[in-house]
Amino acid sequence: MKVTIDGQEIEVTPGTTILQAARMIGGESVPPAMCYYSKLKGTGGKCRCCLVDVTKGSEADPRPMPKLMASCVTGCQDGMEIASKSSDRVKEARNAVTEFLLINHPLDCPICDQAGECDLQNLSFEHGKSQTRFIEDKRTFEPEDIGDKIQLHMNRCIVCQRCVEVADQLTDGRVHGVLNRGDHSQISTCISAAIDNEFSGNMIDVCPVGALTDKTFRFKSRVWCNKPYNAHRDCDKCCGKTTLWMFGNEIQRVTARKDEFHEVEEFICNECRFDHKNVEDWVVEGPREFEKDSVINQNNYTQKLEKVEIVTEKGILLGRDMDREKISMASVPLEKKSKS
């Protein structure tokens, strides 16, 4: 069946969501997503960042949908037409959702380890406002160690629940989740239990903000000061395919590989993530590619730099030939006057 997003038509299979269809097209029509994660079942529909305007329901029922729809949980219909980037209603809604997410989120990007690869930071650059209407105090929490190498900063959490789904689907015994309700909701462990399983580090990778941080990397370096390399090793627990973030010859952190939508391609175990920080432990494949608009791209060493030639009009740099002859001592020698 065919769907049209911002004037671009694409054929999709039944069961494809609007967000998935937009990602097939790519470009600016792709809605932002803070809670949806294609590798995890049951995610989506919580953050409302991916709202789109369905201007035509289908060929069978061409009426537009009266409300904006969450693209991550809305299935495509044959003949459906969607306005994403081109809709003023969508832009206004995303601005409002961004303002809502930033009500309690602190402006600590200069010290946050997620700065430079934060989805909320990217969202606020496009849809955020320079001023806030919120006059109440932000809610605050003390940092909490929820594992041997993981620290939780609830101040930054937007309760997307990705980390909860990771624990549900990758491990046998989940010991953390969403506590309380409404504006009191928070992520925490049950009765201060420590998260101790072989795949707990993946919670750090799926977190779209700086709420879950790697204690072995905190405050070591900014991500754009590191050089990311794809590498792999033989591992009997996971795929062993990772990204090494290196500063010189030092591996400062190890993460799972991510695609252009910042989603993990394959989850990795804690042994690969935390226990192998020597270059000799890995087979380095080459530099990692990343999107051109990323902050990390400012330190992009993978691009081939072409020689820049400045071609300027000759008259501007050298002047006219007739003028050069007049002022050139070699071309116009001094005339010797005879003595009377």
C-alpha positions, 0 to 999 in steps of 0.5 A: 500500500502507498502512503504520502508523507510531506508530499513524498510517496512510499510503498509500505507493507501492512502493519507499518507505522507512520514513524517507520514509513517516515524513517524509510523516506528519511530526511527532515520528515522523520518525526523525533522520538524520545520513548519509541525504540524499534528494538524493544517491544511495547515502546512508544506512545508516551512522550508525544514528540512524534505527533503528526497530522493525518490529512487523509485517512485512506482511500476508503475513508479520505476524511482527515483525523481530527486530532494529531496522532502519535506516529510511532503507534499509528498504522499506515493505511492505503492512500493515507496522507500525512503532514509532519514537517510541513504542518503548523499544527505539528510544529506548535504541538512539538514546541508544546511537548518540548516545553513540557519535557523541559519543565523539570529537566535541568539546564546542566548541559555544560556538565552532563555526560550526555551533551553532544549525543542527547536527543532532548538537546537536539529536540530543544534546539529545534523546538525549544524556547529561550524563555520559560513560563514555569515559575515553580521550583524544579523537582530535584532528587539526589543521584542514586547508584542503582548498580556497580557502574551505573548512576541514576540522575532522576533530575534529568529523567523524562520517564520514557521507560526505555530502561524499564523495557530493556530490563524486562526484555533482556533480563530475567529479574527486573528490580527497577521500574516507575514508582508513584504516579502523575508528576510524582513518577520516578524511576527507581529500584525496589527497596534500594535493590542493586541492578546486577545482571549481565545486560544492565549497561544497555540501559545507559545506551537506550536512555535518550537523556543524561539520566543514566550514566556510566560511572567509569566514564563520568567527567572524563571527557566530552564525547566530541573530544573522543574518536569513535571506532567500530570494533569487535571481539569474540564473546560468548555472551553477546555479539561483541560488536561495539564502538570504542571511544578513544582519547589517544591510545586510551579507551575511555568507554565502550558502547553498543553500535547505534544507527542514524536514529540513535538506536542500538543495532545489537545489545552488548554484555557488561563484560564487553562494556566495562571489563575490556578497556585495552586496545589489545582486546579488540579488533578495530575495524575503522572509524565510526560514521555519524550524522552530519548535524551531530556535535561530534561531527565538529571533530570529524576526522573521517572526512577527506579534506580537499584543498581549498583554492581561493579564486579571486578576480585578478584585478582585485589581488594584483591590480590592472597591468597598466597600473602595475607598469606605472608603479613597477621600478623594473618595468618603468626605469627612471629617466636620467635627466641631463645636467645643464 
